């Protein structure tokens, strides 16, 4: 597809947005954990509480994201989340008391909850009305890039200059990355251009008519039809379970299955690499074939792979690498797919509020089942049964959401 310069700039800025607020603050931040434990005297439980604080505050602010972006608009809002992210790392760098680490990760949660998929999806749907899935997939790859790049950077900085210096460098980097957001993010395409502009923007009455802003104006009432709302709640909770907890147990699953740590590390790194392309592929697939088929095929793929992972001890290493590729493609529905599913289920004019609700229950699923891997391992003596449960949970997710999934034309057909 032909892209205008403003489209490319806004998509690039969304890549940066998810690189920082989803990648650096979430998946990549775990690279600091061994150093925090060793150099700051944290126990394993205290390290875990850092992530819990982030998740709790992320869920709290997600419930107010509509009000936040109504008052500030997308551009001002995402810039503020970057400034908060930089502030958090500055607190970590100069904190005289380790208790301030919990304050810093709480602020992480604010940036993660307000500055992640919600603003990126809304902005990209405005700029890519016919190829939003592909655009969201490209942007979501930003978090995968962070998962590949940041851990190596953290190791070099901490071992070369110390933990505080590494945190300070991270804060400075985020401030530098704020500059493109200031220069290039535009809330809407220009009226009269090639890209359709919401009527509200043309009339300068965003609260009343903009499809993306109806929710942002604090629209009351149910986002989904009553029969669909419970299904979506259960479906998003299950998707959060699969997305957060199945990868979280990989290192223990593979190491207790007899594989050496260097091979385990390669599997985890390969997952980050595969995720970059998996998210783009799934977004493109959703545009070409529709959200319903994307959801069905990705969920079936994830289920099959998770059942096979439960037999990791008896599988050759090469097979695990191939399975990790399939897993990365399938699980990409939990980032790109949540945005697509919200758009498919939401009535016209309520996308922002629908996305907020889906993201909230998705995060809730990750929090509610955060101890699944450890509990199952303690009860059974192995991590393998947890992956049998995850494979079954993927089938339950399919059974919950697929019946009654709205039939919508793929974006490629709508464009023609």
C-alpha positions in Angstrom: 0.0 0.0 0.0 1.1 3.6 -0.7 1.9 5.5 2.4 1.9 9.3 2.8 4.7 10.8 4.8 2.4 11.7 7.7 1.2 8.1 7.9 4.7 6.8 8.1 5.7 9.3 10.8 2.7 8.5 12.9 3.2 4.8 12.5 6.9 5.2 13.5 5.9 7.2 16.6 3.5 4.4 17.6 6.5 1.9 17.3 8.4 4.2 19.7 5.4 4.4 21.9 5.1 0.6 22.3 8.9 0.2 22.4 9.0 2.3 25.6 5.7 1.9 27.3 5.2 -1.8 26.7 8.7 -3.0 25.9 11.0 -1.1 28.2 8.6 -0.8 31.1 7.3 -4.4 31.0 9.0 -7.3 29.2 12.5 -5.8 28.9 12.5 -4.5 32.5 12.9 -8.0 33.8 16.5 -7.8 32.7 17.1 -5.6 35.7 15.7 -8.0 38.2 18.9 -10.1 38.9 20.8 -6.9 39.6 18.1 -5.4 41.7 18.1 -8.5 43.8 21.8 -8.8 44.2 22.8 -5.2 44.4 19.9 -3.8 46.3 19.2 -6.7 48.6 15.6 -7.4 47.3 14.1 -10.8 48.0 12.5 -12.8 45.2 9.1 -11.8 46.6 10.0 -8.1 46.6 11.2 -8.3 43.0 7.9 -9.9 42.0 6.0 -7.1 43.9 7.6 -4.6 41.6 5.8 -6.1 38.6 2.6 -6.5 40.7 2.6 -2.7 41.5 3.0 -1.9 37.8 0.1 -4.2 36.9 -2.2 -2.9 39.5 -1.7 0.8 38.6 -1.9 0.0 34.9 -5.4 -1.5 35.5 -6.5 1.4 37.6 -5.6 4.0 35.0 -7.0 2.0 32.1 -10.4 2.6 33.6 -9.9 6.4 33.2 -8.1 6.4 29.8 -11.2 7.8 28.1 -11.3 10.9 30.4 -7.5 11.3 30.1 -7.5 11.4 26.3 -10.6 13.5 26.2 -8.9 16.2 28.2 -5.4 16.0 26.6 -5.9 14.4 23.2 -3.6 11.6 21.9 -0.5 13.6 21.2 -0.3 15.4 24.5 -1.3 12.3 26.4 1.4 10.0 25.0 4.1 12.7 25.5 3.1 12.9 29.1 3.4 9.1 29.5 7.0 9.3 28.1 7.8 12.0 30.6 6.4 9.9 33.4 8.5 6.9 32.2 11.6 9.0 32.2 10.8 10.3 35.7 10.4 6.7 36.9 13.9 5.7 35.7 15.3 8.9 37.3 13.7 7.9 40.6 15.3 4.5 40.3 18.7 6.0 39.5 18.8 8.5 42.4 16.5 6.9 45.0 18.1 7.0 48.4 15.7 4.4 49.7 14.9 1.2 47.9 11.2 1.6 48.9 11.1 4.3 46.2 11.5 1.4 43.7 7.9 0.6 44.4 6.9 4.2 43.7 8.8 4.1 40.4 7.2 0.9 39.2 3.8 2.2 40.2 4.5 5.2 37.8 5.5 2.6 35.2 2.0 1.2 35.5 0.5 4.6 34.8 2.6 5.0 31.6 1.9 1.4 30.6 -1.8 1.6 31.1 -2.3 5.0 29.5 0.4 4.9 26.9 0.3 1.4 25.4 -2.1 -0.2 22.9 -5.0 2.1 23.7 -3.7 5.3 22.2 -1.6 3.5 19.5 -4.7 1.6 18.2 -6.9 4.7 18.2 -4.3 6.8 16.4 -3.5 4.2 13.8 -7.2 3.5 13.1 -7.5 7.2 12.2 -4.5 7.2 9.9 -4.9 3.7 8.4 -8.7 3.2 8.1 -8.3 0.4 5.6 -5.1 -1.3 6.9 -5.3 -0.7 10.6 -4.5 -4.3 11.5 -1.2 -4.2 9.6 -0.3 -0.8 11.1 -1.1 -2.0 14.6 1.0 -5.1 14.0 4.0 -3.0 12.9 3.6 -0.7 15.9 3.3 -3.7 18.3 6.6 -5.0 17.0 8.2 -2.2 19.0 7.8 -4.1 22.2 9.4 -7.1 20.6 12.4 -5.0 19.5 12.7 -3.8 23.1 12.7 -7.3 24.4 15.7 -8.1 22.0 17.7 -4.9 22.5 17.3 -3.8 26.1 18.5 -6.9 28.0 21.9 -6.8 26.2 22.1 -3.0 26.8 21.3 -3.5 30.5 24.0 -6.1 31.0 26.7 -3.9 29.4 25.7 -0.8 31.3 25.2 -2.4 34.8 28.4 -4.4 34.6 30.4 -1.5 33.2 29.0 1.5 35.0 26.6 0.3 37.8 22.9 0.0 38.3 22.2 3.6 38.9 24.0 4.7 35.8 22.0 2.2 33.8 18.7 3.6 35.1 19.9 7.2 34.4 20.9 6.3 30.9 17.4 4.7 30.3 15.8 7.9 31.6 17.8 10.1 29.2 17.1 7.7 26.3 13.3 8.0 26.8 13.6 11.8 27.0 15.4 11.7 23.6 12.8 9.4 22.1 10.1 11.9 23.2 11.3 14.4 20.6 9.8 12.5 17.6 6.5 12.4 19.4 6.6 16.2 19.8 7.5 16.7 16.2 5.6 14.2 14.2 2.5 12.9 16.0 -0.7 14.3 14.6 -4.1 13.5 16.1 -6.0 13.5 12.8 -5.3 13.5 9.0 -5.7 16.8 7.3 -9.3 17.6 6.2 -9.8 17.3 2.5 -6.8 14.9 2.0 -6.7 11.4 0.7 -7.3 9.8 4.2 -10.9 10.0 5.5 -11.3 12.3 8.4 -13.9 11.8 11.2 -16.8 14.2 10.6 -16.2 15.6 14.1 -12.7 16.8 13.3 -14.0 18.6 10.2 -16.7 20.3 12.2 -14.4 20.9 15.2 -16.8 19.1 17.5 -14.9 16.0 18.4 -16.9 15.0 21.4 -20.1 14.7 19.6 -19.3 12.8 16.4 -15.9 11.4 16.2 -16.1 7.5 16.1 -12.9 7.3 18.1 -13.9 10.0 20.6 -17.4 9.1 21.6 -16.0 6.9 24.3 -13.3 9.5 25.0 -16.1 11.9 25.8 -17.3 9.7 28.6 -20.1 8.1 26.8 -22.3 6.2 29.2 -24.1 2.9 28.6 -23.0 -0.6 27.6 -20.2 -0.7 25.0 -21.3 -4.2 23.7 -24.6 -5.8 23.4 -25.7 -7.5 26.7 -25.2 -11.0 25.3 -21.7 -10.3 24.1 -20.3 -8.5 27.2 -19.9 -11.5 29.5 -18.3 -13.5 26.7 -15.8 -10.7 26.0 -14.9 -10.4 29.7 -14.2 -14.1 29.9 -12.4 -14.2 26.6 -10.1 -11.3 27.4 -9.3 -12.7 30.9 -8.4 -16.0 29.2 -6.3 -14.2 26.6 -4.5 -12.4 29.3 -3.8 -15.7 31.1 -2.3 -17.2 27.9 -0.3 -14.1 26.9 1.2 -13.3 30.4 1.6 -16.7 32.0 2.6 -19.2 29.3 5.7 -17.2 28.3 6.5 -16.4 31.9 7.0 -20.1 32.6 9.2 -21.0 29.6 12.5 -20.6 31.3 11.5 -23.0 34.1 9.7 -25.4 31.8 12.7 -25.8 29.5 15.4 -25.8 32.2 13.6 -28.5 34.2 13.1 -30.5 31.0 16.8 -31.1 30.9 18.0 -28.3 28.6 21.1 -26.2 29.4 20.6 -22.6 30.2 22.4 -21.3 27.1 19.9 -23.3 25.0 17.0 -22.0 27.1 18.3 -18.4 26.6 18.4 -18.9 22.9 14.8 -20.1 22.9 13.7 -17.0 24.8 15.6 -14.7 22.5 14.3 -16.4 19.4 10.8 -15.9 20.7 11.4 -12.1 20.9 12.8 -12.1 17.4 9.8 -14.2 16.0 7.3 -11.9 17.8 8.5 -8.9 15.8 7.5 -10.5 12.5 4.6 -12.5 14.0 2.8 -9.3 15.0 3.1 -7.8 11.6 2.0 -11.0 10.0 -1.1 -11.3 12.2 -2.0 -7.7 11.6 -1.7 -8.2 7.8 -3.7 -11.5 8.1 -6.5 -9.7 10.0 -6.7 -7.0 7.2 -6.8 -9.7 4.5 -9.0 -12.3 6.0 -10.9 -10.6 8.8 -10.7 -10.6 12.6 -12.8 -13.7 13.0 -10.6 -15.9 11.0 -7.5 -14.4 12.5 -8.8 -15.1 16.0 -9.8 -18.7 15.1 -6.6 -19.7 13.4 -4.2 -18.0 15.9 -6.0 -19.5 18.9 -6.0 -23.0 17.4 -2.3 -22.6 16.7 -1.5 -21.5 20.2 -3.5 -24.3 21.7 -1.7 -27.0 19.6 1.8 -25.5 20.5 1.0 -25.3 24.2 0.0 -28.9 24.3 3.2 -29.9 22.6 5.2 -27.7 24.9 3.9 -29.9 27.8 6.0 -32.7 26.3 9.1 -30.5 26.0 11.3 -33.1 27.9 10.7 -35.7 25.1 11.1 -33.3 22.1 14.3 -32.6 20.2 15.7 -29.1 20.6 15.2 -28.2 17.0 11.5 -29.0 17.3 11.3 -26.6 20.2 12.8 -23.8 18.1 10.2 -24.4 15.4 7.4 -24.6 18.0 8.6 -21.2 19.4 8.2 -19.7 15.9 4.6 -21.0 15.7 3.9 -19.8 19.3 5.2 -16.3 18.5 2.9 -16.0 15.5 -0.1 -17.3 17.3 0.3 -15.4 20.5 0.6 -12.2 18.6 -3.2 -12.2 18.6 -3.0 -11.1 22.2 -1.5 -7.7 21.2 -2.7 -7.0 17.7 -5.8 -9.2 18.1 -7.2 -7.4 21.1 -7.4 -4.2 19.1 -9.0 -6.0 16.2 -11.5 -7.9 18.3 -12.5 -4.7 20.2 -13.2 -3.1 16.8 -15.2 -6.0 15.5 -17.4 -6.3 18.6 -17.9 -2.6 19.3 -20.9 -0.8 17.9 -20.2 2.1 15.7 -18.8 5.1 17.5 -17.6 3.2 20.6 -14.2 1.8 19.6 -12.1 3.7 22.2 -14.3 2.6 25.1 -14.5 -0.9 23.8 -10.7 -1.1 23.5 -10.3 0.2 27.0 -12.6 -2.5 28.4 -10.9 -5.2 26.5 -7.4 -4.1 27.6 -8.6 -3.9 31.2 -9.9 -7.4 31.4 -6.9 -8.7 29.4 -4.6 -7.2 32.0 -6.8 -8.6 34.8 -6.4 -12.1 33.4 -2.6 -11.7 33.7 -2.9 -10.5 37.3 -5.5 -13.1 38.5 -3.4 -16.0 37.3 0.0 -14.7 38.0 0.9 -17.6 40.3 -0.3 -20.4 38.0 3.1 -21.7 37.0 4.4 -21.9 40.5 1.3 -23.4 42.1 1.0 -26.1 39.4 4.7 -26.9 39.8 4.4 -27.2 43.5 1.4 -29.4 43.3 2.6 -31.7 40.6 6.4 -31.4 40.7 6.6 -30.3 37.1 5.8 -27.3 34.9 4.5 -29.5 32.1 0.9 -29.8 33.4 0.6 -26.1 33.4 1.0 -26.1 29.7 -1.7 -28.7 29.3 -3.9 -26.4 31.2 -2.9 -23.5 29.0 -3.7 -25.5 25.8 -7.1 -26.3 27.2 -7.7 -22.7 28.2 -7.0 -21.7 24.6 -9.7 -24.1 23.4 -12.1 -22.6 26.0 -11.3 -19.2 24.7 -12.2 -20.3 21.2 -15.5 -21.8 22.4 -16.4 -18.6 24.3 -15.7 -16.0 21.6 -16.0 -17.7 18.2 -19.8 -18.4 18.3 -21.5 -15.1 17.7 -18.3 -13.4 16.5 -19.5 -10.5 14.3 -19.2 -11.2 10.6 -17.3 -8.2 9.1 -15.7 -7.8 5.8 -11.9 -7.8 5.9 -10.3 -4.4 5.5 -8.9 -5.4 2.1 -12.4 -6.0 0.8 -13.7 -2.8 2.3 -10.9 -0.9 0.6 -11.9 -2.3 -2.8 
